[in-house]
Amino acid sequence: MPASLTPTPSAIQNGIKKIVAGEYDEGPPQAALPARCEAAVRPAYIVHELATTVQWTLPPEFAMVEQSQALMSLPQRILLWGLVYGLGPRRYLEIGTDAGGSAMIVASAVKALGDIDFSAVCIDPHFQIDDATRDYLGDRFHYLEQTNSPAAMIAAARLAGGRFDLVMIDGDHRYDYTLTDIMLAVPYLADGGYLLIDDAGHPQVRDAIRFAVGQLALTDCGLLCRHVIQASFLSAVAAGPWQGEVPRSGGLYLLHQPSGG
């Protein structure tokens, strides 16, 4: 923005005061109000001083969106980074980590938030994480090298110190395994927590999500990233429940545990 168009601090303050006065000085609204929230279920906001947000610049940590070796399309990477940066989760669980590409995106968003209380657990039967990636992730990431199971979920919650604000599922994409991962994760979601499912464009993952949504008391936030990947050299499925469908990957789907749920 040209210097001549940049508002002065006093102009910004006066403008904000005018807006707030218009929003709160008219008396009570005519429409019905919701019941008062108990303090325990109010959103845990991340508060910024107005003066620091007027000319907010992109954090340097955002570069990891491009640098990461995650097997994700760019729209998926941007959405994952923005979701973590926006939510500021205290506890994060990743089911299916492989080489740690998506974990690095999560870690970079957490680093951009500064010194927040954060703990992460990654579950994978065969980690492929190199030393450089482990160094970047740091000591706030913990690893359970095992197949996901009730015992793994219990151990993960103990390592993290409680239930999870954000869980990302990117494990075995076969229907039974995806559905099992979803069902195992739900009891370990914190009130107000989110369940993010990768590769939602995969036919079997898609249908596992559909079934789970019909069974669980979660808010269906839908397909947040519609970008999917398919290979032209692959033929449609020849037989079975997904006969005629084209193999695809990519896409991100979001479910939400209502506060008090």
Backbone hydrogen bonds in HBPLUS format (Angstrom, degrees):
<---DONOR---> <-ACCEPTOR-->    atom                        ^
c    i                          cat <-CA-CA->   ^        H-A-AA   ^      H-
h    n   atom  resd res      DA  || num        DHA   H-A  angle D-A-AA Bond
n    s   type  num  typ     dist DA aas  dist angle  dist       angle   num
A0005-LEU N   A0002-PRO O   2.88 MM   3  5.39 147.7  1.98 114.4 124.3     1
A0006-THR N   A0003-ALA O   3.18 MM   3  5.17 154.6  2.25 101.7 109.4     2
A0011-ALA N   A0008-THR O   3.06 MM   3  5.16 117.6  2.47  99.4 114.7     3
A0012-ILE N   A0008-THR O   2.98 MM   4  6.29 156.5  2.03 156.2 163.2     4
A0013-GLN N   A0009-PRO O   2.95 MM   4  6.20 164.2  1.98 151.5 155.3     5
A0014-ASN N   A0010-SER O   2.96 MM   4  6.12 163.3  1.99 148.3 152.7     6
A0015-GLY N   A0011-ALA O   2.94 MM   4  6.07 155.5  2.01 143.4 150.5     7
A0016-ILE N   A0012-ILE O   2.93 MM   4  6.17 159.8  1.97 154.5 159.5     8
A0017-LYS N   A0013-GLN O   2.92 MM   4  6.11 162.8  1.95 151.5 156.4     9
A0018-LYS N   A0014-ASN O   3.05 MM   4  6.22 151.3  2.13 142.7 150.0    10
A0019-ILE N   A0015-GLY O   3.07 MM   4  6.34 156.3  2.13 145.5 151.6    11
A0020-VAL N   A0016-ILE O   2.91 MM   4  6.15 170.5  1.91 159.9 161.7    12
A0021-ALA N   A0017-LYS O   2.92 MM   4  6.02 158.0  1.97 143.4 150.0    13
A0022-GLY N   A0018-LYS O   3.06 MM   4  6.25 153.6  2.13 143.1 149.8    14
A0023-GLU N   A0019-ILE O   3.02 MM   4  6.31 134.7  2.23 141.5 154.5    15
A0023-GLU N   A0020-VAL O   3.05 MM   3  5.00 126.9  2.35  93.0 107.5    16
A0024-TYR N   A0020-VAL O   2.97 MM   4  6.12 147.3  2.08 155.4 162.3    17
A0025-ASP N   A0021-ALA O   3.01 MM   4  5.33 148.1  2.11 142.8 146.3    18
A0041-VAL N   A0038-GLU O   3.02 MM   3  5.66 152.7  2.10 118.2 125.4    19
A0042-ARG N   A0039-ALA O   3.39 MM   3  5.32 165.5  2.41 102.0 106.2    20
A0052-THR N   A0049-GLU O   2.93 MM   3  5.65 148.4  2.03 121.4 129.9    21
A0053-THR N   A0050-LEU O   3.02 MM   3  5.42 160.1  2.06 114.8 121.1    22
A0062-PHE N   A0059-PRO O   3.05 MM   3  5.70 162.6  2.08 118.8 124.1    23
A0063-ALA N   A0060-PRO O   3.15 MM   3  5.98 169.1  2.16 121.7 124.7    24
A0064-MET N   A0061-GLU O   3.11 MM   3  6.00 169.1  2.12 124.7 127.2    25
A0065-VAL N   A0062-PHE O   2.94 MM   3  5.73 160.4  1.98 123.4 128.7    26
A0066-GLU N   A0063-ALA O   3.09 MM   3  5.69 137.9  2.28 113.2 121.7    27
A0067-GLN N   A0063-ALA O   3.10 MM   4  6.32 157.8  2.15 144.4 151.3    28
A0068-SER N   A0064-MET O   2.88 MM   4  5.43 158.0  1.93 143.2 144.3    29
A0077-ARG N   A0073-SER O   3.05 MM   4  6.38 160.1  2.09 154.8 160.6    30
A0078-ILE N   A0074-LEU O   2.93 MM   4  6.17 167.5  1.95 162.8 165.0    31
A0079-LEU N   A0075-PRO O   3.01 MM   4  6.11 161.5  2.04 145.3 150.7    32
A0080-LEU N   A0076-GLN O   2.88 MM   4  6.09 165.5  1.90 154.7 158.5    33
A0081-TRP N   A0077-ARG O   2.96 MM   4  6.14 170.6  1.97 154.4 157.1    34
A0082-GLY N   A0078-ILE O   2.89 MM   4  6.02 166.6  1.91 150.7 155.1    35
A0083-LEU N   A0079-LEU O   2.82 MM   4  5.94 152.5  1.89 149.2 156.8    36
A0084-VAL N   A0080-LEU O   3.10 MM   4  6.31 166.3  2.12 154.3 156.6    37
A0085-TYR N   A0081-TRP O   2.90 MM   4  6.07 166.0  1.92 154.1 158.8    38
A0086-GLY N   A0082-GLY O   2.77 MM   4  5.75 149.7  1.86 140.5 149.2    39
A0087-LEU N   A0083-LEU O   2.86 MM   4  5.92 160.0  1.90 147.0 152.4    40
A0088-GLY N   A0084-VAL O   2.82 MM   4  5.56 158.6  1.87 144.9 151.7    41
A0119-SER N   A0090-ARG O   2.79 MM  29  6.21 140.5  1.94 148.9 161.3    42
A0165-ASP N   A0091-ARG O   2.99 MM  74  5.45 140.1  2.15 130.8 141.1    43
A0166-LEU N   A0091-ARG O   3.33 MM  75  6.72 150.8  2.42 158.1 164.1    44
A0092-TYR N   A0119-SER O   2.95 MM  27  6.38 154.7  2.01 150.8 158.3    45
A0121-VAL N   A0092-TYR O   2.90 MM  29  6.40 148.3  2.00 153.5 163.7    46
A0093-LEU N   A0166-LEU O   2.98 MM  73  6.46 156.6  2.03 152.9 160.1    47
A0168-MET N   A0093-LEU O   2.82 MM  75  6.30 160.5  1.86 160.6 166.3    48
A0094-GLU N   A0121-VAL O   2.90 MM  27  6.34 157.8  1.95 160.0 165.9    49
A0123-ILE N   A0094-GLU O   2.86 MM  29  6.24 164.3  1.88 167.8 171.0    50
A0095-ILE N   A0168-MET O   2.85 MM  73  6.21 168.5  1.87 168.5 172.5    51
A0170-ASP N   A0095-ILE O   2.73 MM  75  5.79 166.8  1.74 166.8 167.4    52
A0096-GLY N   A0123-ILE O   2.80 MM  27  5.87 160.9  1.83 167.9 172.8    53
A0100-GLY N   A0097-THR O   2.93 MM   3  5.24 163.9  1.95 139.0 137.1    54
A0128-GLN N   A0098-ASP O   2.89 MM  30  5.19 175.0  1.90 120.9 120.4    55
A0104-MET N   A0100-GLY O   2.99 MM   4  6.16 144.1  2.12 145.7 154.0    56
A0105-ILE N   A0101-GLY O   3.32 MM   4  6.71 146.5  2.44 140.1 148.3    57
A0106-VAL N   A0102-SER O   3.03 MM   4  6.37 159.5  2.07 150.7 155.9    58
A0107-ALA N   A0103-ALA O   2.80 MM   4  6.03 163.2  1.83 149.6 154.7    59
A0108-SER N   A0104-MET O   2.90 MM   4  6.04 152.7  1.97 143.0 149.8    60
A0109-ALA N   A0105-ILE O   3.16 MM   4  6.43 154.2  2.23 146.0 151.9    61
A0110-VAL N   A0106-VAL O   3.05 MM   4  6.36 155.3  2.11 151.2 158.4    62
A0111-LYS N   A0107-ALA O   2.86 MM   4  6.12 156.7  1.92 149.6 156.2    63
A0112-ALA N   A0108-SER O   3.00 MM   4  6.22 148.3  2.10 140.8 149.2    64
A0113-LEU N   A0109-ALA O   3.22 MM   4  6.50 129.9  2.49 135.2 147.4    65
A0113-LEU N   A0110-VAL O   3.05 MM   3  5.13 135.5  2.25  98.3 110.9    66
A0114-GLY N   A0111-LYS O   3.09 MM   3  5.35 149.6  2.19 104.2 113.3    67
A0116-ILE N   A0114-GLY O   2.92 MM   2  5.83 128.8  2.19 110.9  95.4    68
A0120-ALA N   A0140-ARG O   2.86 MM  20  6.09 163.9  1.88 167.5 164.2    69
A0142-HIS N   A0120-ALA O   2.84 MM  22  6.09 145.3  1.96 135.1 146.0    70
A0122-CYS N   A0142-HIS O   2.81 MM  20  6.18 155.2  1.87 154.0 161.2    71
A0144-LEU N   A0122-CYS O   2.82 MM  22  6.13 162.6  1.85 170.1 171.8    72
A0124-ASP N   A0144-LEU O   3.14 MM  20  6.52 160.8  2.17 155.3 158.5    73
A0146-GLN N   A0124-ASP O   2.97 MM  22  5.56 112.3  2.45 108.9 118.4    74
A0134-ARG N   A0130-ASP O   3.07 MM   4  6.41 163.0  2.10 154.2 159.1    75
A0135-ASP N   A0131-ASP O   2.88 MM   4  6.08 154.3  1.94 149.1 156.3    76
A0136-TYR N   A0132-ALA O   3.03 MM   4  6.29 153.2  2.10 142.6 149.5    77
A0137-LEU N   A0133-THR O   2.91 MM   4  6.18 161.1  1.95 154.4 159.5    78
A0138-GLY N   A0134-ARG O   2.96 MM   4  6.13 152.3  2.04 146.1 153.1    79
A0141-PHE N   A0138-GLY O   3.45 MM   3  6.17 170.1  2.46 116.0 118.5    80
A0146-GLN N   A0144-LEU O   3.05 MM   2  5.78 122.7  2.39 108.9  92.9    81
A0153-MET N   A0149-SER O   2.98 MM   4  6.28 157.4  2.03 156.0 161.7    82
A0154-ILE N   A0150-PRO O   3.00 MM   4  6.25 158.2  2.05 150.8 156.4    83
A0155-ALA N   A0151-ALA O   3.00 MM   4  6.20 163.6  2.03 147.5 152.1    84
A0156-ALA N   A0152-ALA O   2.86 MM   4  6.04 152.4  1.94 145.7 153.8    85
A0157-ALA N   A0153-MET O   3.01 MM   4  6.22 164.2  2.03 150.5 153.5    86
A0158-ARG N   A0154-ILE O   3.07 MM   4  6.32 153.8  2.14 146.9 154.4    87
A0159-LEU N   A0155-ALA O   2.93 MM   4  6.18 157.1  1.99 148.7 154.9    88
A0160-ALA N   A0156-ALA O   2.94 MM   4  6.17 157.5  1.99 151.6 157.7    89
A0161-GLY N   A0157-ALA O   2.91 MM   4  5.90 129.7  2.16 136.6 149.2    90
A0162-GLY N   A0157-ALA O   2.95 MM   5  5.09 146.0  2.06 147.9 151.4    91
A0164-PHE N   A0188-TYR O   2.80 MM  24  6.16 163.1  1.83 166.7 162.0    92
A0190-ALA N   A0164-PHE O   2.78 MM  26  5.17 172.9  1.79 134.4 133.4    93
A0194-TYR N   A0165-ASP O   2.87 MM  29  6.12 156.5  1.92 136.4 141.1    94
A0167-VAL N   A0194-TYR O   2.92 MM  27  6.35 154.3  1.99 155.4 163.9    95
A0196-LEU N   A0167-VAL O   2.72 MM  29  6.02 167.1  1.74 170.4 173.0    96
A0169-ILE N   A0196-LEU O   2.85 MM  27  6.33 155.1  1.91 158.4 166.9    97
A0198-ASP N   A0169-ILE O   2.93 MM  29  6.03 166.1  1.95 160.5 165.1    98
A0177-TYR N   A0174-ARG O   3.07 MM   3  5.51 115.9  2.49 110.2 125.2    99
A0178-THR N   A0174-ARG O   2.91 MM   4  6.09 165.8  1.93 165.5 170.2   100
A0179-LEU N   A0175-TYR O   2.92 MM   4  6.04 172.3  1.92 161.4 163.8   101
A0180-THR N   A0176-ASP O   2.97 MM   4  6.07 154.7  2.04 139.7 147.2   102
A0181-ASP N   A0177-TYR O   2.91 MM   4  6.12 158.5  1.95 147.3 152.8   103
A0182-ILE N   A0178-THR O   2.99 MM   4  6.29 158.6  2.04 152.3 157.7   104
A0183-MET N   A0179-LEU O   2.95 MM   4  6.19 170.7  1.96 155.1 157.2   105
A0184-LEU N   A0180-THR O   2.86 MM   4  5.97 155.1  1.92 151.3 158.3   106
A0185-ALA N   A0181-ASP O   3.03 MM   4  6.09 147.3  2.14 141.4 149.8   107
A0186-VAL N   A0182-ILE O   3.20 MM   4  6.37 153.6  2.27 156.9 161.7   108
A0188-TYR N   A0185-ALA O   2.88 MM   3  5.44 149.0  1.98 120.5 130.6   109
A0189-LEU N   A0186-VAL O   3.10 MM   3  5.38 167.0  2.12 119.2 118.8   110
A0193-GLY N   A0190-ALA O   2.75 MM   3  4.87 147.9  1.85 138.9 134.1   111
A0192-GLY N   A0257-GLN O   2.81 MM  65  5.04 127.5  2.09 133.9 149.5   112
A0257-GLN N   A0193-GLY O   2.81 MM  64  5.23 175.9  1.81 161.3 162.5   113
A0195-LEU N   A0255-LEU O   2.81 MM  60  5.01 166.6  1.83 143.7 147.1   114
A0255-LEU N   A0195-LEU O   2.88 MM  60  5.01 155.2  1.94 142.8 150.9   115
A0197-ILE N   A0253-TYR O   2.81 MM  56  5.10 166.0  1.83 152.1 157.0   116
A0253-TYR N   A0197-ILE O   3.01 MM  56  5.10 159.7  2.05 139.1 145.6   117
A0199-ASP N   A0251-GLY O   2.90 MM  52  4.92 110.7  2.40 161.7 161.4   118
A0202-HIS N   A0199-ASP O   3.05 MM   3  5.57 163.5  2.08 114.4 119.7   119
A0200-ALA N   A0251-GLY O   3.20 MM  51  4.89 160.6  2.24 108.5 110.2   120
A0201-GLY N   A0250-GLY O   2.80 MM  49  5.55 157.6  1.85 168.3 165.0   121
A0206-ARG N   A0202-HIS O   2.79 MM   4  5.89 170.5  1.80 171.3 174.6   122
A0207-ASP N   A0203-PRO O   3.11 MM   4  6.28 157.8  2.16 142.6 147.3   123
A0208-ALA N   A0204-GLN O   3.01 MM   4  6.17 148.8  2.11 141.2 149.8   124
A0209-ILE N   A0205-VAL O   2.97 MM   4  6.22 157.2  2.03 154.6 160.2   125
A0210-ARG N   A0206-ARG O   3.02 MM   4  6.34 157.2  2.08 144.2 150.7   126
A0211-PHE N   A0207-ASP O   2.99 MM   4  6.21 161.7  2.03 147.7 151.3   127
A0212-ALA N   A0208-ALA O   2.99 MM   4  6.15 167.8  2.00 149.4 153.1   128
A0213-VAL N   A0209-ILE O   2.87 MM   4  6.03 162.1  1.90 158.6 163.0   129
A0214-GLY N   A0210-ARG O   3.29 MM   4  6.50 147.1  2.41 140.2 147.9   130
A0214-GLY N   A0211-PHE O   3.09 MM   3  5.28 124.6  2.41  99.5 113.4   131
A0215-GLN N   A0212-ALA O   2.98 MM   3  5.14 146.2  2.10 103.3 113.7   132
A0216-LEU N   A0212-ALA O   2.97 MM   4  5.97 142.9  2.11 160.2 168.8   133
A0219-THR N   A0256-HIS O   2.78 MM  37  4.89 164.0  1.81 154.6 152.8   134
A0256-HIS N   A0219-THR O   2.90 MM  37  4.89 151.8  1.98 140.5 148.1   135
A0221-CYS N   A0254-LEU O   3.01 MM  33  5.26 137.2  2.20 143.4 153.0   136
A0254-LEU N   A0222-GLY O   3.06 MM  32  5.74 164.7  2.08 152.9 155.4   137
A0224-LEU N   A0252-LEU O   2.86 MM  28  5.70 127.7  2.14 146.7 162.6   138
A0225-CYS N   A0252-LEU O   3.24 MM  27  4.91 163.9  2.26 137.2 137.8   139
A0252-LEU N   A0225-CYS O   3.21 MM  27  4.91 148.7  2.31 122.8 129.6   140
A0229-ILE N   A0249-SER O   2.79 MM  20  5.22 163.4  1.81 138.1 143.0   141
A0249-SER N   A0229-ILE O   2.92 MM  20  5.22 150.1  2.01 146.3 155.7   142
A0234-LEU N   A0231-ALA O   3.09 MM   3  5.66 168.2  2.11 118.3 122.0   143
A0237-VAL N   A0245-GLU O   2.85 MM   8  5.53 162.5  1.88 154.3 155.9   144
A0244-GLY N   A0237-VAL O   2.79 MM   7  5.13 173.1  1.80 143.2 143.4   145
A0243-GLN N   A0240-GLY O   3.08 MM   3  5.28 151.0  2.16 124.4 120.9   146
A0245-GLU N   A0242-TRP O   3.05 MM   3  5.63 163.9  2.08 137.4 139.9   147
A0261-GLY N   A0258-PRO O   2.81 MM   3  5.14 144.1  1.93 141.1 138.5   148
